[in-house]
Amino acid sequence: MASASPLAGKLVTLIGGSGFIGSLIAQHLLERGARVRIAAREPEKAFKLKPLANLGQIQFARCNVKDARSVEACVQGSDAVAYLVGTFGSDQRQLQVIGAGKAAEAANATGANAFLYMSAIGADAEKDTGYFRTKGEGEQLVLGTFPKATIMRPSGVFGEQDGFVPLFADLVAMMPVVPVFGPESKLQPVWVDDLATACVNALENPGKHGGKTFEATGPDALTMMQINEMIADAQGRDRMFMPMPGPIAKVIAALPLTPINSDQYAMLEEGSVATKGAAQISKLGVEPKPLSLFLGRWMVRYREKGRFGEKRAAN
């Protein structure tokens, strides 16, 4: 019989916990017997988690990270806190720096033992790209307030229902000619479940993992073109992929209502692969799984005739 988790019966607050990554972290926490508080702008988005919890094991709080009093109220009584809020929009500094600092300050004041900040590979307070810069500033502010915080820096995160896989899969299914931004840019995509497991393992043992930075990457470094080709192959579709020239891609990214903005394109150009010498989530007991392991099963619903169709049948 497995030993009880150190988090069993403890209250863990997930700020921004109603999202793609937060929902998986919550599931792992519930499985380990923790009490979970989902603190989010729209906590009702996480109501789907209710059937997974025992009576009184999960609670929901409306949280405005721009309001210090709201953050303090949501963090009150927590044994551990994870700050998962992020944006590619105009409020990056408010959400990724100031809000994170407020949460770390509140966690420190309330006596929390562990704090986790969700950052990104490439985070650096000196960079020009707004997302990377504010994530780097957020790391600095969090560690300045809660020195034993754990920083998690993922590459591109994939899952069946969210992340880049369903986005690319829909485009491949609908368009005979598929534009590819940054076709030679490399990601080391990490499965959301592996990332969530690593986060919970870190929160379980702040004495060992606190004050450290970990990168969350998968085992394979893939170009954007390779990822699109893998998805098309798994769908059994023959597609023409059109590499977008850099100057044209930058113009498109600068326009409103396009699938990619300037920050996202700048990040794409830089790529997101494991940094030499950086601690990876294997140090947190997680051996990450490759994207190729999942695509064959996940793409069944996109194939002509579904699971009854031939994988390589052209559409």
Stockholm file with secondary structure:
# STOCKHOLM 1.0

chainA/1-315         MASASPLAGKLVTLIGGSGFIGSLIAQHLLERGARVRIAAREPEKAFKLKPLANLGQIQFARCNVKDARSVEACVQGSDAVAYLVGTFGSDQRQLQVIGAGKAAEAANATGANAFLYMSAIGADAEKDTGYFRTKGEGEQLVLGTFPKATIMRPSGVFGEQDGFVPLFADLVAMMPVVPVFGPESKLQPVWVDDLATACVNALENPGKHGGKTFEATGPDALTMMQINEMIADAQGRDRMFMPMPGPIAKVIAALPLTPINSDQYAMLEEGSVATKGAAQISKLGVEPKPLSLFLGRWMVRYREKGRFGEKRAAN
#=GR chainA/1-315 SS CCCCCTTTTCEEEEETTTSHHHHHHHHHHHHTTCEEEEEESSGGGGGGGGGGSCTTSEEEEECCTTCHHHHHHHHTTCSEEEECCCCSSTTHHIIIIIHHHHHHHHHHHHTCSEEEEECCTTCCTTCSSHHHHHHHHHHHHHHHHCTTCEEEEESSEECSSSBHHHHHHHHHHHCSEEEESSTTCEECCEEHHHHHHHHHHHHHCHHHHTTCEEEECCSCCEEHHHHHHHHHHHHTCCCEEEECCHHHHHHHHHSTTCSSCHHHHHHHHHCBCCCTTCCBGGGGTCCCCCTHHHHHHHGGGGSTTGGGSCTTCCC
#=GC SS_cons         CCCCCTTTTCEEEEETTTSHHHHHHHHHHHHTTCEEEEEESSGGGGGGGGGGSCTTSEEEEECCTTCHHHHHHHHTTCSEEEECCCCSSTTHHIIIIIHHHHHHHHHHHHTCSEEEEECCTTCCTTCSSHHHHHHHHHHHHHHHHCTTCEEEEESSEECSSSBHHHHHHHHHHHCSEEEESSTTCEECCEEHHHHHHHHHHHHHCHHHHTTCEEEECCSCCEEHHHHHHHHHHHHTCCCEEEECCHHHHHHHHHSTTCSSCHHHHHHHHHCBCCCTTCCBGGGGTCCCCCTHHHHHHHGGGGSTTGGGSCTTCCC
//
